Amino acid sequence: ETHSQKALMLEMKSLQEEPVEGFKITLVDEADLYNWEVAIFGPPNTHYEGGYFKVRTEVDL
């Protein structure tokens, strides 16, 4: 286990235990800590209200 893997595991655990309102963050593949899927829900009272935006990102350290 590398330092970057440990840091990413801690960050993911923190985001799952204390999620940021309007965001859901998961791993695309449980075996790959560097490939995240982020769902963003449009905030109320904005042009984006009711929107659902999905982003896949690969963490490059």
C-alpha positions as CSV (number, residue, x, y, z in Angstrom):
1,E,0.0,0.0,0.0
2,T,1.5,3.3,-1.1
3,H,1.2,6.6,0.6
4,S,-1.1,7.9,-2.1
5,Q,-3.4,4.9,-1.7
6,K,-3.6,5.4,2.0
7,A,-4.4,9.1,1.6
8,L,-7.1,8.3,-1.0
9,M,-8.7,5.7,1.2
10,L,-8.8,8.1,4.1
11,E,-10.3,10.8,1.9
12,M,-13.0,8.4,0.5
13,K,-13.8,7.2,4.0
14,S,-14.2,10.8,5.3
15,L,-16.5,11.7,2.3
16,Q,-18.6,8.6,2.9
17,E,-18.9,9.2,6.7
18,E,-19.5,13.0,6.3
19,P,-20.9,13.5,2.8
20,V,-20.9,17.0,1.3
21,E,-24.5,18.1,0.7
22,G,-25.4,17.8,-3.0
23,F,-22.6,15.4,-3.8
24,K,-22.3,11.6,-3.8
25,I,-18.8,10.1,-4.3
26,T,-18.2,6.5,-5.1
27,L,-15.5,4.4,-6.7
28,V,-16.1,3.2,-10.2
29,D,-14.3,0.0,-9.3
30,E,-13.8,-1.0,-5.7
31,A,-10.3,-2.3,-6.6
32,D,-9.2,1.1,-8.1
33,L,-8.8,3.9,-5.7
34,Y,-7.8,6.3,-8.4
35,N,-11.0,6.2,-10.4
36,W,-13.9,8.1,-8.8
37,E,-17.5,8.8,-9.8
38,V,-19.0,12.0,-8.5
39,A,-22.7,12.7,-8.7
40,I,-23.7,16.4,-8.3
41,F,-27.3,17.2,-7.6
42,G,-28.5,20.7,-8.7
43,P,-29.1,22.9,-5.7
44,P,-32.6,24.3,-4.9
45,N,-33.5,27.8,-6.1
46,T,-30.9,27.8,-8.9
47,H,-31.1,27.2,-12.7
48,Y,-29.6,23.7,-11.9
49,E,-32.4,22.7,-9.5
50,G,-33.5,19.1,-10.2
51,G,-30.4,18.5,-12.3
52,Y,-28.2,15.4,-11.9
53,F,-24.7,15.6,-13.2
54,K,-22.3,12.6,-13.2
55,V,-18.6,13.0,-13.5
56,R,-15.9,10.3,-13.6
57,T,-12.5,11.4,-12.7
58,E,-9.1,9.7,-12.5
59,V,-6.9,10.8,-9.7
60,D,-3.4,11.5,-10.9
61,L,-0.8,11.9,-8.1
